[in-house]
Amino acid sequence: MKEKDIITIMVIVFFSAVISFFASNALISSPKNRQQKVEVVEKIGADFVRPDEKYFNNKAVNPTQKIQIGDNTNTTPFSTKSQ
């Protein structure tokens, strides 16, 4: 390598270091700008508020009960065999 090539490489390295320094400062935010506020969640307690008696009482309809319409004795309704 000639002395002129070494000087050219050193100049290119210097300018690329300066350009990358300013580009990184422009693209990467500072720690001061990276602060974010979050919502504070209330502590969960053991207290439970009873639901409204208008809707939740002993006389209300139980939606989890099985409803059967008519008398169906077929135990395999999706089989390919017909009865």
N, CA, C and O atoms as a Tinker XYZ file with bonds, in Angstrom:
   332  protein
     1  N      0.842000   -1.182000    0.000000    73     2
     2  CA     0.000000    0.000000    0.000000    64     1     3
     3  C      0.884000    1.241000    0.000000    63     2     4     5
     4  O      1.931000    1.298000    0.646000    81     3
     5  N      0.434000    2.185000   -0.721000    73     3     6
     6  CA     1.177000    3.440000   -0.784000    64     5     7
     7  C      0.741000    4.339000    0.367000    63     6     8     9
     8  O     -0.311000    4.131000    0.972000    81     7
     9  N      1.549000    5.321000    0.652000    73     7    10
    10  CA     1.250000    6.264000    1.727000    64     9    11
    11  C      0.003000    7.069000    1.392000    63    10    12    13
    12  O     -0.748000    7.448000    2.290000    81    11
    13  N     -0.220000    7.330000    0.137000    73    11    14
    14  CA    -1.398000    8.086000   -0.303000    64    13    15
    15  C     -2.680000    7.286000   -0.041000    63    14    16    17
    16  O     -3.709000    7.865000    0.307000    81    15
    17  N     -2.623000    5.964000   -0.205000    73    15    18
    18  CA    -3.798000    5.120000    0.057000    64    17    19
    19  C     -4.142000    5.104000    1.542000    63    18    20    21
    20  O     -5.317000    5.133000    1.909000    81    19
    21  N     -3.131000    5.058000    2.390000    73    19    22
    22  CA    -3.380000    5.049000    3.844000    64    21    23
    23  C     -4.034000    6.349000    4.277000    63    22    24    25
    24  O     -4.960000    6.335000    5.087000    81    23
    25  N     -3.569000    7.466000    3.752000    73    23    26
    26  CA    -4.159000    8.768000    4.098000    64    25    27
    27  C     -5.605000    8.829000    3.603000    63    26    28    29
    28  O     -6.467000    9.345000    4.314000    81    27
    29  N     -5.889000    8.327000    2.429000    73    27    30
    30  CA    -7.247000    8.314000    1.880000    64    29    31
    31  C     -8.170000    7.454000    2.757000    63    30    32    33
    32  O     -9.300000    7.847000    3.046000    81    31
    33  N     -7.688000    6.300000    3.169000    73    31    34
    34  CA    -8.491000    5.426000    4.042000    64    33    35
    35  C     -8.743000    6.098000    5.383000    63    34    36    37
    36  O     -9.854000    6.017000    5.906000    81    35
    37  N     -7.736000    6.765000    5.956000    73    35    38
    38  CA    -7.907000    7.454000    7.246000    64    37    39
    39  C     -8.934000    8.588000    7.133000    63    38    40    41
    40  O     -9.726000    8.792000    8.053000    81    39
    41  N     -8.929000    9.321000    6.023000    73    39    42
    42  CA    -9.886000   10.404000    5.821000    64    41    43
    43  C    -11.299000    9.840000    5.682000    63    42    44    45
    44  O    -12.247000   10.380000    6.253000    81    43
    45  N    -11.436000    8.759000    4.928000    73    43    46
    46  CA   -12.749000    8.124000    4.766000    64    45    47
    47  C    -13.265000    7.605000    6.102000    63    46    48    49
    48  O    -14.448000    7.774000    6.400000    81    47
    49  N    -12.421000    6.980000    6.914000    73    47    50
    50  CA   -12.820000    6.476000    8.241000    64    49    51
    51  C    -13.243000    7.628000    9.136000    63    50    52    53
    52  O    -14.239000    7.521000    9.850000    81    51
    53  N    -12.497000    8.734000    9.108000    73    51    54
    54  CA   -12.845000    9.882000    9.947000    64    53    55
    55  C    -14.209000   10.455000    9.564000    63    54    56    57
    56  O    -15.053000   10.686000   10.429000    81    55
    57  N    -14.423000   10.684000    8.265000    73    55    58
    58  CA   -15.698000   11.261000    7.834000    64    57    59
    59  C    -16.870000   10.299000    8.067000    63    58    60    61
    60  O    -17.962000   10.740000    8.425000    81    59
    61  N    -16.661000    9.015000    7.871000    73    59    62
    62  CA   -17.752000    8.078000    8.132000    64    61    63
    63  C    -18.042000    7.980000    9.629000    63    62    64    65
    64  O    -19.192000    7.758000   10.007000    81    63
    65  N    -17.042000    8.137000   10.487000    73    63    66
    66  CA   -17.280000    8.150000   11.937000    64    65    67
    67  C    -18.080000    9.378000   12.347000    63    66    68    69
    68  O    -18.989000    9.282000   13.172000    81    67
    69  N    -17.745000   10.538000   11.770000    73    67    70
    70  CA   -18.480000   11.771000   12.089000    64    69    71
    71  C    -19.915000   11.673000   11.592000    63    70    72    73
    72  O    -20.842000   12.044000   12.311000    81    71
    73  N    -20.109000   11.186000   10.387000    73    71    74
    74  CA   -21.464000   11.056000    9.822000    64    73    75
    75  C    -22.289000   10.053000   10.626000    63    74    76    77
    76  O    -23.460000   10.309000   10.907000    81    75
    77  N    -21.702000    8.922000   10.998000    73    75    78
    78  CA   -22.455000    7.935000   11.776000    64    77    79
    79  C    -22.767000    8.439000   13.181000    63    78    80    81
    80  O    -23.804000    8.083000   13.743000    81    79
    81  N    -21.887000    9.263000   13.763000    73    79    82
    82  CA   -22.173000    9.841000   15.081000    64    81    83
    83  C    -23.417000   10.729000   15.019000    63    82    84    85
    84  O    -24.322000   10.594000   15.842000    81    83
    85  N    -23.458000   11.637000   14.040000    73    83    86
    86  CA   -24.610000   12.539000   13.932000    64    85    87
    87  C    -25.875000   11.795000   13.501000    63    86    88    89
    88  O    -26.970000   12.144000   13.940000    81    87
    89  N    -25.743000   10.795000   12.666000    73    87    90
    90  CA   -26.914000   10.023000   12.243000    64    89    91
    91  C    -27.484000    9.217000   13.412000    63    90    92    93
    92  O    -28.702000    9.107000   13.555000    81    91
    93  N    -26.619000    8.663000   14.233000    73    91    94
    94  CA   -27.123000    7.892000   15.374000    64    93    95
    95  C    -27.779000    8.796000   16.407000    63    94    96    97
    96  O    -28.758000    8.397000   17.037000    81    95
    97  N    -27.259000   10.007000   16.596000    73    95    98
    98  CA   -27.914000   10.947000   17.509000    64    97    99
    99  C    -29.273000   11.381000   16.985000    63    98   100   101
   100  O    -30.182000   11.650000   17.770000    81    99
   101  N    -29.419000   11.452000   15.681000    73    99   102
   102  CA   -30.697000   11.867000   15.098000    64   101   103
   103  C    -31.718000   10.731000   15.124000    63   102   104   105
   104  O    -32.911000   10.984000   15.292000    81   103
   105  N    -31.271000    9.486000   14.961000    73   103   106
   106  CA   -32.203000    8.368000   14.856000    64   105   107
   107  C    -32.527000    7.713000   16.199000    63   106   108   109
   108  O    -33.656000    7.267000   16.401000    81   107
   109  N    -31.583000    7.647000   17.102000    73   107   110
   110  CA   -31.785000    6.978000   18.393000    64   109   111
   111  C    -32.141000    8.033000   19.425000    63   110   112   113
   112  O    -31.425000    9.023000   19.579000    81   111
   113  N    -33.232000    7.830000   20.125000    73   111   114
   114  CA   -33.681000    8.815000   21.103000    64   113   115
   115  C    -32.831000    8.744000   22.371000    63   114   116   117
   116  O    -32.257000    7.706000   22.700000    81   115
   117  N    -32.768000    9.851000   23.055000    73   115   118
   118  CA   -31.990000    9.913000   24.291000    64   117   119
   119  C    -32.791000    9.274000   25.429000    63   118   120   121
   120  O    -34.008000    9.133000   25.309000    81   119
   121  N    -32.143000    8.887000   26.522000    73   119   122
   122  CA   -32.884000    8.281000   27.641000    64   121   123
   123  C    -33.955000    9.208000   28.213000    63   122   124   125
   124  O    -34.962000    8.734000   28.739000    81   123
   125  N    -33.751000   10.523000   28.117000    73   123   126
   126  CA   -34.753000   11.470000   28.612000    64   125   127
   127  C    -36.041000   11.378000   27.798000    63   126   128   129
   128  O    -37.130000   11.548000   28.347000    81   127
   129  N    -35.930000   11.114000   26.507000    73   127   130
   130  CA   -37.107000   11.019000   25.635000    64   129   131
   131  C    -37.750000    9.646000   25.660000    63   130   132   133
   132  O    -38.840000    9.473000   25.115000    81   131
   133  N    -37.105000    8.661000   26.279000    73   131   134
   134  CA   -37.650000    7.308000   26.305000    64   133   135
   135  C    -38.527000    7.049000   27.523000    63   134   136   137
   136  O    -38.960000    5.915000   27.728000    81   135
   137  N    -38.795000    8.040000   28.316000    73   135   138
   138  CA   -39.633000    7.864000   29.506000    64   137   139
   139  C    -41.082000    7.757000   29.075000    63   138   140   141
   140  O    -41.541000    8.505000   28.212000    81   139
   141  N    -41.812000    6.807000   29.689000    73   139   142
   142  CA   -43.208000    6.601000   29.323000    64   141   143
   143  C    -44.023000    6.477000   30.601000    63   142   144   145
   144  O    -43.594000    5.829000   31.556000    81   143
   145  N    -45.179000    7.087000   30.619000    73   143   146
   146  CA   -46.062000    7.005000   31.781000    64   145   147
   147  C    -46.974000    5.808000   31.619000    63   146   148   149
   148  O    -47.457000    5.530000   30.522000    81   147
   149  N    -47.210000    5.101000   32.705000    73   147   150
   150  CA   -48.075000    3.928000   32.677000    64   149   151
   151  C    -49.234000    4.130000   33.640000    63   150   152   153
   152  O    -49.162000    4.935000   34.569000    81   151
   153  N    -50.289000    3.390000   33.401000    73   151   154
   154  CA   -51.469000    3.468000   34.250000    64   153   155
   155  C    -51.228000    2.665000   35.522000    63   154   156   157
   156  O    -50.699000    1.555000   35.476000    81   155
   157  N    -51.618000    3.231000   36.647000    73   155   158
   158  CA   -51.458000    2.558000   37.926000    64   157   159
   159  C    -52.716000    1.748000   38.199000    63   158   160   161
   160  O    -53.827000    2.272000   38.114000    81   159
   161  N    -52.545000    0.478000   38.524000    73   159   162
   162  CA   -53.673000   -0.420000   38.758000    64   161   163
   163  C    -53.943000   -0.483000   40.254000    63   162   164   165
   164  O    -53.022000   -0.548000   41.068000    81   163
   165  N    -55.229000   -0.463000   40.596000    73   163   166
   166  CA   -55.596000   -0.541000   42.006000    64   165   167
   167  C    -55.402000   -1.963000   42.524000    63   166   168   169
   168  O    -55.513000   -2.936000   41.778000    81   167
   169  N    -55.113000   -2.059000   43.800000    73   167   170
   170  CA   -54.897000   -3.352000   44.432000    64   169   171
   171  C    -56.229000   -4.104000   44.520000    63   170   172   173
   172  O    -57.263000   -3.516000   44.837000    81   171
   173  N    -56.191000   -5.400000   44.239000    73   171   174
   174  CA   -57.396000   -6.223000   44.315000    64   173   175
   175  C    -57.601000   -6.648000   45.762000    63   174   176   177
   176  O    -56.683000   -7.143000   46.415000    81   175
   177  N    -58.807000   -6.448000   46.245000    73   175   178
   178  CA   -59.113000   -6.807000   47.621000    64   177   179
   179  C    -59.969000   -8.063000   47.700000    63   178   180   181
   180  O    -60.422000   -8.586000   46.682000    81   179
   181  N    -60.181000   -8.534000   48.909000    73   179   182
   182  CA   -60.972000   -9.741000   49.119000    64   181   183
   183  C    -62.465000   -9.429000   49.235000    63   182   184   185
   184  O    -63.280000  -10.344000   49.351000    81   183
   185  N    -62.824000   -8.162000   49.205000    73   183   186
   186  CA   -64.234000   -7.780000   49.310000    64   185   187
   187  C    -64.960000   -8.060000   48.004000    63   186   188   189
   188  O    -64.427000   -7.815000   46.922000    81   187
   189  N    -66.179000   -8.576000   48.111000    73   187   190
   190  CA   -66.994000   -8.886000   46.941000    64   189   191
   191  C    -68.343000   -8.222000   47.100000    63   190   192   193
   192  O    -69.027000   -8.425000   48.103000    81   191
   193  N    -68.725000   -7.435000   46.122000    73   191   194
   194  CA   -70.013000   -6.760000   46.149000    64   193   195
   195  C    -71.052000   -7.724000   45.596000    63   194   196   197
   196  O    -70.894000   -8.249000   44.494000    81   195
   197  N    -72.103000   -7.953000   46.352000    73   195   198
   198  CA   -73.166000   -8.876000   45.925000    64   197   199
   199  C    -73.865000   -8.306000   44.697000    63   198   200   201
   200  O    -74.113000   -7.102000   44.634000    81   199
   201  N    -74.192000   -9.162000   43.709000    73   199   202
   202  CA   -74.906000   -8.677000   42.526000    64   201   203
   203  C    -76.351000   -8.307000   42.864000    63   202   204   205
   204  O    -76.864000   -8.649000   43.929000    81   203
   205  N    -76.978000   -7.618000   41.953000    73   203   206
   206  CA   -78.343000   -7.139000   42.152000    64   205   207
   207  C    -79.296000   -8.324000   42.310000    63   206   208   209
   208  O    -79.298000   -9.236000   41.483000    81   207
   209  N    -80.081000   -8.312000   43.341000    73   207   210
   210  CA   -81.050000   -9.379000   43.616000    64   209   211
   211  C    -82.164000   -9.425000   42.576000    63   210   212   213
   212  O    -82.874000  -10.425000   42.474000    81   211
   213  N    -82.323000   -8.359000   41.810000    73   211   214
   214  CA   -83.340000   -8.333000   40.772000    64   213   215
   215  C    -83.043000   -9.389000   39.703000    63   214   216   217
   216  O    -83.962000   -9.995000   39.153000    81   215
   217  N    -81.764000   -9.603000   39.413000    73   215   218
   218  CA   -81.368000  -10.546000   38.366000    64   217   219
   219  C    -80.833000  -11.861000   38.912000    63   218   220   221
   220  O    -81.059000  -12.913000   38.315000    81   219
   221  N    -80.138000  -11.816000   40.020000    73   219   222
   222  CA   -79.522000  -13.014000   40.594000    64   221   223
   223  C    -80.267000  -13.402000   41.873000    63   222   224   225
   224  O    -79.955000  -12.920000   42.962000    81   223
   225  N    -81.266000  -14.289000   41.714000    73   223   226
   226  CA   -82.026000  -14.756000   42.874000    64   225   227
   227  C    -82.387000  -16.220000   42.655000    63   226   228   229
   228  O    -82.061000  -16.795000   41.616000    81   227
   229  N    -83.060000  -16.823000   43.634000    73   227   230
   230  CA   -83.419000  -18.244000   43.554000    64   229   231
   231  C    -84.487000  -18.526000   42.498000    63   230   232   233
   232  O    -84.594000  -19.659000   42.027000    81   231
   233  N    -85.268000  -17.536000   42.121000    73   231   234
   234  CA   -86.345000  -17.738000   41.160000    64   233   235
   235  C    -85.914000  -17.454000   39.715000    63   234   236   237
   236  O    -86.714000  -17.620000   38.794000    81   235
   237  N    -84.706000  -17.043000   39.513000    73   235   238
   238  CA   -84.232000  -16.704000   38.169000    64   237   239
   239  C    -84.019000  -17.971000   37.338000    63   238   240   241
   240  O    -83.826000  -19.055000   37.889000    81   239
   241  N    -84.056000  -17.831000   36.010000    73   239   242
   242  CA   -83.854000  -18.955000   35.108000    64   241   243
   243  C    -82.372000  -19.332000   35.116000    63   242   244   245
   244  O    -81.504000  -18.461000   35.048000    81   243
   245  N    -82.091000  -20.628000   35.197000    73   243   246
   246  CA   -80.720000  -21.106000   35.180000    64   245   247
   247  C    -80.338000  -21.426000   33.737000    63   246   248   249
   248  O    -80.822000  -22.419000   33.194000    81   247
   249  N    -79.492000  -20.623000   33.098000    73   247   250
   250  CA   -79.169000  -20.851000   31.686000    64   249   251
   251  C    -78.238000  -22.046000   31.468000    63   250   252   253
   252  O    -78.003000  -22.423000   30.320000    81   251
   253  N    -77.712000  -22.642000   32.507000    73   251   254
   254  CA   -76.786000  -23.770000   32.335000    64   253   255
   255  C    -77.498000  -25.113000   32.342000    63   254   256   257
   256  O    -76.854000  -26.143000   32.139000    81   255
   257  N    -78.798000  -25.133000   32.567000    73   255   258
   258  CA   -79.526000  -26.407000   32.579000    64   257   259
   259  C    -79.755000  -26.900000   31.151000    63   258   260   261
   260  O    -79.953000  -26.104000   30.234000    81   259
   261  N    -79.726000  -28.216000   30.977000    73   259   262
   262  CA   -79.958000  -28.819000   29.674000    64   261   263
   263  C    -81.437000  -28.719000   29.332000    63   262   264   265
   264  O    -82.305000  -29.004000   30.158000    81   263
   265  N    -81.705000  -28.311000   28.103000    73   263   266
   266  CA   -83.084000  -28.179000   27.633000    64   265   267
   267  C    -83.332000  -29.262000   26.597000    63   266   268   269
   268  O    -82.584000  -29.382000   25.626000    81   267
   269  N    -84.385000  -30.051000   26.801000    73   267   270
   270  CA   -84.725000  -31.106000   25.851000    64   269   271
   271  C    -86.086000  -30.794000   25.262000    63   270   272   273
   272  O    -87.059000  -30.587000   25.988000    81   271
   273  N    -86.144000  -30.763000   23.952000    73   271   274
   274  CA   -87.395000  -30.482000   23.253000    64   273   275
   275  C    -87.875000  -31.779000   22.631000    63   274   276   277
   276  O    -87.206000  -32.330000   21.758000    81   275
   277  N    -89.019000  -32.274000   23.063000    73   275   278
   278  CA   -89.591000  -33.507000   22.532000    64   277   279
   279  C    -88.913000  -34.739000   23.117000    63   278   280   281
   280  O    -88.021000  -34.643000   23.960000    81   279
   281  N    -89.373000  -35.922000   22.635000    73   279   282
   282  CA   -88.831000  -37.190000   23.120000    64   281   283
   283  C    -87.915000  -37.755000   22.036000    63   282   284   285
   284  O    -88.393000  -38.307000   21.044000    81   283
   285  N    -86.626000  -37.623000   22.218000    73   283   286
   286  CA   -85.664000  -38.103000   21.232000    64   285   287
   287  C    -84.875000  -39.247000   21.860000    63   286   288   289
   288  O    -84.117000  -39.034000   22.807000    81   287
   289  N    -85.050000  -40.439000   21.344000    73   287   290
   290  CA   -84.346000  -41.592000   21.891000    64   289   291
   291  C    -83.134000  -41.968000   21.049000    63   290   292   293
   292  O    -82.442000  -42.933000   21.374000    81   291
   293  N    -82.867000  -41.247000   20.001000    73   291   294
   294  CA   -81.724000  -41.527000   19.149000    64   293   295
   295  C    -80.450000  -41.083000   19.862000    63   294   296   297
   296  O    -80.263000  -39.892000   20.107000    81   295
   297  N    -79.569000  -42.032000   20.199000    73   295   298
   298  CA   -78.343000  -41.703000   20.929000    64   297   299
   299  C    -77.207000  -41.317000   20.001000    63   298   300   301
   300  O    -76.223000  -40.725000   20.447000    81   299
   301  N    -77.321000  -41.639000   18.717000    73   299   302
   302  CA   -76.282000  -41.271000   17.745000    64   301   303
   303  C    -76.918000  -40.512000   16.592000    63   302   304   305
   304  O    -77.159000  -41.096000   15.536000    81   303
   305  N    -77.193000  -39.237000   16.765000    73   303   306
   306  CA   -77.915000  -38.497000   15.731000    64   305   307
   307  C    -77.083000  -38.221000   14.483000    63   306   308   309
   308  O    -77.660000  -37.915000   13.440000    81   307
   309  N    -75.771000  -38.313000   14.540000    73   307   310
   310  CA   -74.939000  -37.985000   13.384000    64   309   311
   311  C    -74.341000  -39.224000   12.712000    63   310   312   313
   312  O    -73.418000  -39.108000   11.906000    81   311
   313  N    -74.858000  -40.393000   13.039000    73   311   314
   314  CA   -74.354000  -41.602000   12.399000    64   313   315
   315  C    -74.960000  -41.735000   10.996000    63   314   316   317
   316  O    -76.003000  -41.153000   10.695000    81   315
   317  N    -74.284000  -42.511000   10.153000    73   315   318
   318  CA   -74.781000  -42.677000    8.777000    64   317   319
   319  C    -75.870000  -43.733000    8.681000    63   318   320   321
   320  O    -76.560000  -43.820000    7.665000    81   319
   321  N    -76.029000  -44.524000    9.713000    73   319   322
   322  CA   -77.075000  -45.563000    9.697000    64   321   323
   323  C    -78.417000  -44.903000   10.022000    63   322   324   325
   324  O    -78.503000  -44.055000   10.911000    81   323
   325  N    -79.457000  -45.299000    9.295000    73   323   326
   326  CA   -80.789000  -44.794000    9.620000    64   325   327
   327  C    -81.537000  -45.820000   10.469000    63   326   328   329
   328  O    -81.265000  -47.018000   10.388000    81   327
   329  N    -82.458000  -45.356000   11.264000    73   327   330
   330  CA   -83.186000  -46.270000   12.175000    64   329   331
   331  C    -84.371000  -46.867000   11.526000    63   330   332
   332  O    -85.087000  -47.651000   12.149000    81   331
